[in-house]
């Protein structure tokens, strides 16, 4: 799907989130990447093949006092 040079990572690459944003909807909490991945603000992802990546934000971050 990507027309950039160099190519963005594919949806099945580990660094898939490094692809360029082609549509952003922060009011709805999601963005579409040029590799077809929909990323959500909770760090979950929908892959173009129907796969789902569960949210993976760190859970052990402590709030600064």
PyMOL Python script that loads the backbone (N, CA, C, O; Angstrom):
from pymol import cmd

cmd.read_pdbstr("""\
ATOM      1  N   UNK A   1       0.809  -1.195   0.000  1.00  0.00           N
ATOM      2  CA  UNK A   1       0.000   0.000   0.000  1.00  0.00           C
ATOM      3  C   UNK A   1       0.858   1.269   0.000  1.00  0.00           C
ATOM      4  O   UNK A   1       0.447   2.289  -0.553  1.00  0.00           O
ATOM      5  N   UNK A   2       2.019   1.217   0.600  1.00  0.00           N
ATOM      6  CA  UNK A   2       2.858   2.402   0.771  1.00  0.00           C
ATOM      7  C   UNK A   2       3.498   2.833  -0.540  1.00  0.00           C
ATOM      8  O   UNK A   2       4.039   2.011  -1.280  1.00  0.00           O
ATOM      9  N   UNK A   3       3.431   4.118  -0.815  1.00  0.00           N
ATOM     10  CA  UNK A   3       4.065   4.681  -2.005  1.00  0.00           C
ATOM     11  C   UNK A   3       5.275   5.540  -1.641  1.00  0.00           C
ATOM     12  O   UNK A   3       5.816   6.241  -2.496  1.00  0.00           O
ATOM     13  N   UNK A   4       5.703   5.491  -0.372  1.00  0.00           N
ATOM     14  CA  UNK A   4       6.827   6.310   0.080  1.00  0.00           C
ATOM     15  C   UNK A   4       8.153   5.666  -0.282  1.00  0.00           C
ATOM     16  O   UNK A   4       8.244   4.452  -0.463  1.00  0.00           O
ATOM     17  N   UNK A   5       9.191   6.509  -0.386  1.00  0.00           N
ATOM     18  CA  UNK A   5      10.544   6.017  -0.639  1.00  0.00           C
ATOM     19  C   UNK A   5      11.412   6.519   0.500  1.00  0.00           C
ATOM     20  O   UNK A   5      11.516   7.734   0.670  1.00  0.00           O
ATOM     21  N   UNK A   6      12.033   5.671   1.277  1.00  0.00           N
ATOM     22  CA  UNK A   6      11.914   4.210   1.259  1.00  0.00           C
ATOM     23  C   UNK A   6      10.544   3.764   1.765  1.00  0.00           C
ATOM     24  O   UNK A   6       9.827   4.519   2.421  1.00  0.00           O
ATOM     25  N   UNK A   7      10.205   2.526   1.444  1.00  0.00           N
ATOM     26  CA  UNK A   7       8.911   1.975   1.851  1.00  0.00           C
ATOM     27  C   UNK A   7       8.753   1.973   3.361  1.00  0.00           C
ATOM     28  O   UNK A   7       9.713   1.743   4.097  1.00  0.00           O
ATOM     29  N   UNK A   8       7.541   2.229   3.814  1.00  0.00           N
ATOM     30  CA  UNK A   8       7.228   2.100   5.236  1.00  0.00           C
ATOM     31  C   UNK A   8       7.154   0.614   5.584  1.00  0.00           C
ATOM     32  O   UNK A   8       6.970  -0.218   4.695  1.00  0.00           O
ATOM     33  N   UNK A   9       7.296   0.270   6.866  1.00  0.00           N
ATOM     34  CA  UNK A   9       7.197  -1.142   7.258  1.00  0.00           C
ATOM     35  C   UNK A   9       5.811  -1.705   6.930  1.00  0.00           C
ATOM     36  O   UNK A   9       4.808  -0.996   7.015  1.00  0.00           O
ATOM     37  N   UNK A  10       5.770  -2.954   6.564  1.00  0.00           N
ATOM     38  CA  UNK A  10       4.506  -3.627   6.274  1.00  0.00           C
ATOM     39  C   UNK A  10       3.712  -3.884   7.546  1.00  0.00           C
ATOM     40  O   UNK A  10       4.238  -3.759   8.652  1.00  0.00           O
ATOM     41  N   UNK A  11       2.444  -4.245   7.383  1.00  0.00           N
ATOM     42  CA  UNK A  11       1.590  -4.461   8.547  1.00  0.00           C
ATOM     43  C   UNK A  11       2.027  -5.657   9.375  1.00  0.00           C
ATOM     44  O   UNK A  11       1.671  -5.753  10.550  1.00  0.00           O
ATOM     45  N   UNK A  12       2.790  -6.569   8.787  1.00  0.00           N
ATOM     46  CA  UNK A  12       3.228  -7.750   9.521  1.00  0.00           C
ATOM     47  C   UNK A  12       4.654  -7.612  10.071  1.00  0.00           C
ATOM     48  O   UNK A  12       5.198  -8.558  10.639  1.00  0.00           O
ATOM     49  N   UNK A  13       5.253  -6.429   9.898  1.00  0.00           N
ATOM     50  CA  UNK A  13       6.578  -6.169  10.474  1.00  0.00           C
ATOM     51  C   UNK A  13       6.447  -5.745  11.934  1.00  0.00           C
ATOM     52  O   UNK A  13       5.421  -5.196  12.335  1.00  0.00           O
ATOM     53  N   UNK A  14       7.477  -5.998  12.720  1.00  0.00           N
ATOM     54  CA  UNK A  14       7.444  -5.631  14.141  1.00  0.00           C
ATOM     55  C   UNK A  14       7.379  -4.119  14.330  1.00  0.00           C
ATOM     56  O   UNK A  14       6.817  -3.645  15.318  1.00  0.00           O
ATOM     57  N   UNK A  15       7.938  -3.368  13.410  1.00  0.00           N
ATOM     58  CA  UNK A  15       7.922  -1.915  13.531  1.00  0.00           C
ATOM     59  C   UNK A  15       6.805  -1.275  12.713  1.00  0.00           C
ATOM     60  O   UNK A  15       6.950  -0.149  12.237  1.00  0.00           O
ATOM     61  N   UNK A  16       5.684  -1.995  12.546  1.00  0.00           N
ATOM     62  CA  UNK A  16       4.556  -1.535  11.733  1.00  0.00           C
ATOM     63  C   UNK A  16       4.039  -0.161  12.146  1.00  0.00           C
ATOM     64  O   UNK A  16       3.506   0.568  11.309  1.00  0.00           O
ATOM     65  N   UNK A  17       4.184   0.208  13.421  1.00  0.00           N
ATOM     66  CA  UNK A  17       3.682   1.495  13.907  1.00  0.00           C
ATOM     67  C   UNK A  17       4.521   2.672  13.406  1.00  0.00           C
ATOM     68  O   UNK A  17       4.135   3.827  13.591  1.00  0.00           O
ATOM     69  N   UNK A  18       5.668   2.392  12.771  1.00  0.00           N
ATOM     70  CA  UNK A  18       6.524   3.448  12.236  1.00  0.00           C
ATOM     71  C   UNK A  18       6.059   3.941  10.861  1.00  0.00           C
ATOM     72  O   UNK A  18       6.634   4.882  10.315  1.00  0.00           O
ATOM     73  N   UNK A  19       5.028   3.313  10.305  1.00  0.00           N
ATOM     74  CA  UNK A  19       4.504   3.745   9.009  1.00  0.00           C
ATOM     75  C   UNK A  19       3.864   5.129   9.157  1.00  0.00           C
ATOM     76  O   UNK A  19       3.485   5.536  10.255  1.00  0.00           O
ATOM     77  N   UNK A  20       3.753   5.833   8.047  1.00  0.00           N
ATOM     78  CA  UNK A  20       3.193   7.192   8.060  1.00  0.00           C
ATOM     79  C   UNK A  20       1.681   7.179   8.267  1.00  0.00           C
ATOM     80  O   UNK A  20       0.975   6.286   7.798  1.00  0.00           O
ATOM     81  N   UNK A  21       1.211   8.188   8.978  1.00  0.00           N
ATOM     82  CA  UNK A  21      -0.224   8.381   9.184  1.00  0.00           C
ATOM     83  C   UNK A  21      -0.805   9.006   7.923  1.00  0.00           C
ATOM     84  O   UNK A  21      -0.302  10.020   7.440  1.00  0.00           O
ATOM     85  N   UNK A  22      -1.875   8.394   7.383  1.00  0.00           N
ATOM     86  CA  UNK A  22      -2.518   8.963   6.200  1.00  0.00           C
ATOM     87  C   UNK A  22      -3.895   9.528   6.519  1.00  0.00           C
ATOM     88  O   UNK A  22      -4.444  10.304   5.737  1.00  0.00           O
ATOM     89  N   UNK A  23      -4.459   9.142   7.666  1.00  0.00           N
ATOM     90  CA  UNK A  23      -5.728   9.708   8.123  1.00  0.00           C
ATOM     91  C   UNK A  23      -5.715   9.697   9.646  1.00  0.00           C
ATOM     92  O   UNK A  23      -5.471   8.667  10.274  1.00  0.00           O
ATOM     93  N   UNK A  24      -5.983  10.861  10.224  1.00  0.00           N
ATOM     94  CA  UNK A  24      -5.947  10.975  11.679  1.00  0.00           C
ATOM     95  C   UNK A  24      -7.297  11.469  12.185  1.00  0.00           C
ATOM     96  O   UNK A  24      -7.843  12.449  11.677  1.00  0.00           O
ATOM     97  N   UNK A  25      -7.825  10.785  13.185  1.00  0.00           N
ATOM     98  CA  UNK A  25      -9.101  11.168  13.792  1.00  0.00           C
ATOM     99  C   UNK A  25      -8.950  11.162  15.308  1.00  0.00           C
ATOM    100  O   UNK A  25      -9.504  10.298  15.987  1.00  0.00           O
ATOM    101  N   UNK A  26      -8.186  12.142  15.847  1.00  0.00           N
ATOM    102  CA  UNK A  26      -7.939  12.159  17.285  1.00  0.00           C
ATOM    103  C   UNK A  26      -9.214  12.311  18.105  1.00  0.00           C
ATOM    104  O   UNK A  26      -9.278  11.847  19.244  1.00  0.00           O
ATOM    105  N   UNK A  27     -10.223  12.953  17.539  1.00  0.00           N
ATOM    106  CA  UNK A  27     -11.495  13.104  18.257  1.00  0.00           C
ATOM    107  C   UNK A  27     -12.182  11.756  18.460  1.00  0.00           C
ATOM    108  O   UNK A  27     -13.007  11.605  19.362  1.00  0.00           O
ATOM    109  N   UNK A  28     -11.843  10.784  17.625  1.00  0.00           N
ATOM    110  CA  UNK A  28     -12.393   9.439  17.753  1.00  0.00           C
ATOM    111  C   UNK A  28     -11.366   8.461  18.309  1.00  0.00           C
ATOM    112  O   UNK A  28     -11.704   7.316  18.609  1.00  0.00           O
ATOM    113  N   UNK A  29     -10.120   8.895  18.449  1.00  0.00           N
ATOM    114  CA  UNK A  29      -9.094   8.069  19.076  1.00  0.00           C
ATOM    115  C   UNK A  29      -8.407   7.069  18.171  1.00  0.00           C
ATOM    116  O   UNK A  29      -7.905   6.057  18.660  1.00  0.00           O
ATOM    117  N   UNK A  30      -8.362   7.316  16.846  1.00  0.00           N
ATOM    118  CA  UNK A  30      -7.687   6.373  15.955  1.00  0.00           C
ATOM    119  C   UNK A  30      -7.035   7.089  14.785  1.00  0.00           C
ATOM    120  O   UNK A  30      -7.382   8.220  14.445  1.00  0.00           O
ATOM    121  N   UNK A  31      -6.065   6.385  14.172  1.00  0.00           N
ATOM    122  CA  UNK A  31      -5.386   6.870  12.973  1.00  0.00           C
ATOM    123  C   UNK A  31      -5.153   5.690  12.037  1.00  0.00           C
ATOM    124  O   UNK A  31      -4.978   4.556  12.481  1.00  0.00           O
ATOM    125  N   UNK A  32      -5.152   5.973  10.738  1.00  0.00           N
ATOM    126  CA  UNK A  32      -4.872   4.964   9.716  1.00  0.00           C
ATOM    127  C   UNK A  32      -3.463   5.184   9.201  1.00  0.00           C
ATOM    128  O   UNK A  32      -3.102   6.293   8.808  1.00  0.00           O
ATOM    129  N   UNK A  33      -2.670   4.125   9.203  1.00  0.00           N
ATOM    130  CA  UNK A  33      -1.309   4.195   8.683  1.00  0.00           C
ATOM    131  C   UNK A  33      -1.287   3.753   7.222  1.00  0.00           C
ATOM    132  O   UNK A  33      -2.200   3.063   6.768  1.00  0.00           O
ATOM    133  N   UNK A  34      -0.256   4.145   6.490  1.00  0.00           N
ATOM    134  CA  UNK A  34      -0.190   3.824   5.057  1.00  0.00           C
ATOM    135  C   UNK A  34      -0.031   2.331   4.792  1.00  0.00           C
ATOM    136  O   UNK A  34      -0.215   1.893   3.656  1.00  0.00           O
ATOM    137  N   UNK A  35       0.304   1.542   5.805  1.00  0.00           N
ATOM    138  CA  UNK A  35       0.401   0.098   5.626  1.00  0.00           C
ATOM    139  C   UNK A  35      -0.928  -0.605   5.926  1.00  0.00           C
ATOM    140  O   UNK A  35      -0.989  -1.834   5.960  1.00  0.00           O
ATOM    141  N   UNK A  36      -1.983   0.173   6.141  1.00  0.00           N
ATOM    142  CA  UNK A  36      -3.312  -0.396   6.355  1.00  0.00           C
ATOM    143  C   UNK A  36      -3.658  -0.661   7.802  1.00  0.00           C
ATOM    144  O   UNK A  36      -4.765  -1.117   8.087  1.00  0.00           O
ATOM    145  N   UNK A  37      -2.752  -0.393   8.728  1.00  0.00           N
ATOM    146  CA  UNK A  37      -2.987  -0.622  10.151  1.00  0.00           C
ATOM    147  C   UNK A  37      -3.780   0.553  10.720  1.00  0.00           C
ATOM    148  O   UNK A  37      -3.468   1.713  10.449  1.00  0.00           O
ATOM    149  N   UNK A  38      -4.804   0.243  11.510  1.00  0.00           N
ATOM    150  CA  UNK A  38      -5.531   1.261  12.266  1.00  0.00           C
ATOM    151  C   UNK A  38      -4.996   1.194  13.689  1.00  0.00           C
ATOM    152  O   UNK A  38      -5.083   0.160  14.351  1.00  0.00           O
ATOM    153  N   UNK A  39      -4.437   2.318  14.154  1.00  0.00           N
ATOM    154  CA  UNK A  39      -3.923   2.352  15.523  1.00  0.00           C
ATOM    155  C   UNK A  39      -4.857   3.199  16.378  1.00  0.00           C
ATOM    156  O   UNK A  39      -5.396   4.210  15.927  1.00  0.00           O
ATOM    157  N   UNK A  40      -5.036   2.765  17.615  1.00  0.00           N
ATOM    158  CA  UNK A  40      -5.914   3.454  18.547  1.00  0.00           C
ATOM    159  C   UNK A  40      -5.101   4.112  19.642  1.00  0.00           C
ATOM    160  O   UNK A  40      -3.981   3.691  19.932  1.00  0.00           O
ATOM    161  N   UNK A  41      -5.666   5.149  20.255  1.00  0.00           N
ATOM    162  CA  UNK A  41      -4.927   5.869  21.289  1.00  0.00           C
ATOM    163  C   UNK A  41      -4.618   5.009  22.510  1.00  0.00           C
ATOM    164  O   UNK A  41      -3.720   5.341  23.283  1.00  0.00           O
ATOM    165  N   UNK A  42      -5.348   3.909  22.697  1.00  0.00           N
ATOM    166  CA  UNK A  42      -5.037   3.000  23.815  1.00  0.00           C
ATOM    167  C   UNK A  42      -3.940   2.009  23.445  1.00  0.00           C
ATOM    168  O   UNK A  42      -3.658   1.091  24.215  1.00  0.00           O
ATOM    169  N   UNK A  43      -3.320   2.179  22.288  1.00  0.00           N
ATOM    170  CA  UNK A  43      -2.233   1.375  21.709  1.00  0.00           C
ATOM    171  C   UNK A  43      -2.695   0.048  21.109  1.00  0.00           C
ATOM    172  O   UNK A  43      -1.857  -0.766  20.723  1.00  0.00           O
ATOM    173  N   UNK A  44      -3.976  -0.188  21.024  1.00  0.00           N
ATOM    174  CA  UNK A  44      -4.477  -1.359  20.309  1.00  0.00           C
ATOM    175  C   UNK A  44      -4.374  -1.107  18.805  1.00  0.00           C
ATOM    176  O   UNK A  44      -4.234   0.032  18.361  1.00  0.00           O
ATOM    177  N   UNK A  45      -4.447  -2.191  18.031  1.00  0.00           N
ATOM    178  CA  UNK A  45      -4.318  -2.072  16.578  1.00  0.00           C
ATOM    179  C   UNK A  45      -5.242  -3.050  15.865  1.00  0.00           C
ATOM    180  O   UNK A  45      -5.489  -4.155  16.349  1.00  0.00           O
ATOM    181  N   UNK A  46      -5.745  -2.635  14.717  1.00  0.00           N
ATOM    182  CA  UNK A  46      -6.454  -3.518  13.798  1.00  0.00           C
ATOM    183  C   UNK A  46      -5.582  -3.651  12.565  1.00  0.00           C
ATOM    184  O   UNK A  46      -5.149  -2.650  11.992  1.00  0.00           O
ATOM    185  N   UNK A  47      -5.322  -4.885  12.157  1.00  0.00           N
ATOM    186  CA  UNK A  47      -4.486  -5.140  10.990  1.00  0.00           C
ATOM    187  C   UNK A  47      -5.356  -5.327   9.758  1.00  0.00           C
ATOM    188  O   UNK A  47      -6.503  -5.757   9.884  1.00  0.00           O
ATOM    189  N   UNK A  48      -4.849  -5.021   8.576  1.00  0.00           N
ATOM    190  CA  UNK A  48      -5.663  -5.134   7.363  1.00  0.00           C
ATOM    191  C   UNK A  48      -6.086  -6.566   7.028  1.00  0.00           C
ATOM    192  O   UNK A  48      -6.994  -6.763   6.222  1.00  0.00           O
ATOM    193  N   UNK A  49      -5.446  -7.559   7.630  1.00  0.00           N
ATOM    194  CA  UNK A  49      -5.835  -8.948   7.394  1.00  0.00           C
ATOM    195  C   UNK A  49      -6.885  -9.428   8.393  1.00  0.00           C
ATOM    196  O   UNK A  49      -7.230 -10.609   8.419  1.00  0.00           O
ATOM    197  N   UNK A  50      -7.395  -8.500   9.223  1.00  0.00           N
ATOM    198  CA  UNK A  50      -8.414  -8.856  10.211  1.00  0.00           C
ATOM    199  C   UNK A  50      -7.843  -9.165  11.580  1.00  0.00           C
ATOM    200  O   UNK A  50      -8.596  -9.390  12.528  1.00  0.00           O
ATOM    201  N   UNK A  51      -6.525  -9.180  11.701  1.00  0.00           N
ATOM    202  CA  UNK A  51      -5.895  -9.459  12.983  1.00  0.00           C
ATOM    203  C   UNK A  51      -6.061  -8.299  13.956  1.00  0.00           C
ATOM    204  O   UNK A  51      -6.314  -7.164  13.553  1.00  0.00           O
ATOM    205  N   UNK A  52      -5.916  -8.600  15.224  1.00  0.00           N
ATOM    206  CA  UNK A  52      -6.055  -7.613  16.286  1.00  0.00           C
ATOM    207  C   UNK A  52      -4.825  -7.680  17.178  1.00  0.00           C
ATOM    208  O   UNK A  52      -4.382  -8.763  17.561  1.00  0.00           O
ATOM    209  N   UNK A  53      -4.279  -6.522  17.504  1.00  0.00           N
ATOM    210  CA  UNK A  53      -3.192  -6.420  18.468  1.00  0.00           C
ATOM    211  C   UNK A  53      -3.795  -5.749  19.701  1.00  0.00           C
ATOM    212  O   UNK A  53      -4.276  -4.618  19.624  1.00  0.00           O
ATOM    213  N   UNK A  54      -3.768  -6.443  20.827  1.00  0.00           N
ATOM    214  CA  UNK A  54      -4.312  -5.879  22.054  1.00  0.00           C
ATOM    215  C   UNK A  54      -3.515  -4.660  22.483  1.00  0.00           C
ATOM    216  O   UNK A  54      -2.337  -4.537  22.146  1.00  0.00           O
ATOM    217  N   UNK A  55      -4.152  -3.751  23.232  1.00  0.00           N
ATOM    218  CA  UNK A  55      -3.416  -2.596  23.749  1.00  0.00           C
ATOM    219  C   UNK A  55      -2.165  -3.055  24.483  1.00  0.00           C
ATOM    220  O   UNK A  55      -2.188  -4.032  25.231  1.00  0.00           O
ATOM    221  N   UNK A  56      -1.068  -2.327  24.255  1.00  0.00           N
ATOM    222  CA  UNK A  56       0.198  -2.753  24.830  1.00  0.00           C
ATOM    223  C   UNK A  56       0.952  -1.594  25.476  1.00  0.00           C
ATOM    224  O   UNK A  56       2.183  -1.561  25.472  1.00  0.00           O
ATOM    225  N   UNK A  57       0.201  -0.648  26.027  1.00  0.00           N
ATOM    226  CA  UNK A  57       0.888   0.437  26.747  1.00  0.00           C
ATOM    227  C   UNK A  57       1.455  -0.119  28.031  1.00  0.00           C
ATOM    228  O   UNK A  57       0.924  -1.089  28.571  1.00  0.00           O
ATOM    229  N   UNK A  58       2.506   0.467  28.525  1.00  0.00           N
ATOM    230  CA  UNK A  58       3.103  -0.022  29.776  1.00  0.00           C
ATOM    231  C   UNK A  58       2.100   0.077  30.925  1.00  0.00           C
ATOM    232  O   UNK A  58       1.365   1.057  31.048  1.00  0.00           O
ATOM    233  N   UNK A  59       2.089  -0.954  31.758  1.00  0.00           N
ATOM    234  CA  UNK A  59       1.184  -0.959  32.902  1.00  0.00           C
ATOM    235  C   UNK A  59       1.919  -0.748  34.205  1.00  0.00           C
ATOM    236  O   UNK A  59       1.299  -0.650  35.264  1.00  0.00           O
ATOM    237  N   UNK A  60       3.251  -0.676  34.135  1.00  0.00           N
ATOM    238  CA  UNK A  60       4.028  -0.539  35.357  1.00  0.00           C
ATOM    239  C   UNK A  60       4.632   0.853  35.521  1.00  0.00           C
ATOM    240  O   UNK A  60       5.588   1.033  36.276  1.00  0.00           O
ATOM    241  N   UNK A  61       4.076   1.833  34.815  1.00  0.00           N
ATOM    242  CA  UNK A  61       4.568   3.202  34.935  1.00  0.00           C
ATOM    243  C   UNK A  61       3.990   3.818  36.202  1.00  0.00           C
ATOM    244  O   UNK A  61       2.783   3.766  36.438  1.00  0.00           O
ATOM    245  N   UNK A  62       4.860   4.396  37.003  1.00  0.00           N
ATOM    246  CA  UNK A  62       4.421   5.029  38.234  1.00  0.00           C
ATOM    247  C   UNK A  62       4.285   6.530  38.015  1.00  0.00           C
ATOM    248  O   UNK A  62       5.131   7.150  37.372  1.00  0.00           O
ATOM    249  N   UNK A  63       3.233   7.099  38.545  1.00  0.00           N
ATOM    250  CA  UNK A  63       3.021   8.539  38.411  1.00  0.00           C
ATOM    251  C   UNK A  63       4.081   9.299  39.194  1.00  0.00           C
ATOM    252  O   UNK A  63       4.446   8.925  40.309  1.00  0.00           O
ATOM    253  N   UNK A  64       4.563  10.372  38.583  1.00  0.00           N
ATOM    254  CA  UNK A  64       5.560  11.209  39.262  1.00  0.00           C
ATOM    255  C   UNK A  64       4.890  11.982  40.387  1.00  0.00           C
ATOM    256  O   UNK A  64       3.787  12.505  40.227  1.00  0.00           O
ATOM    257  N   UNK A  65       5.560  12.044  41.512  1.00  0.00           N
ATOM    258  CA  UNK A  65       4.982  12.733  42.676  1.00  0.00           C
ATOM    259  C   UNK A  65       5.291  14.194  42.653  1.00  0.00           C
ATOM    260  O   UNK A  65       4.884  14.926  43.555  1.00  0.00           O
TER     261      UNK A  65
END
""", "prot")
cmd.dss("prot")
cmd.show_as("cartoon", "prot")
cmd.util.cbc("prot")
cmd.orient("prot")
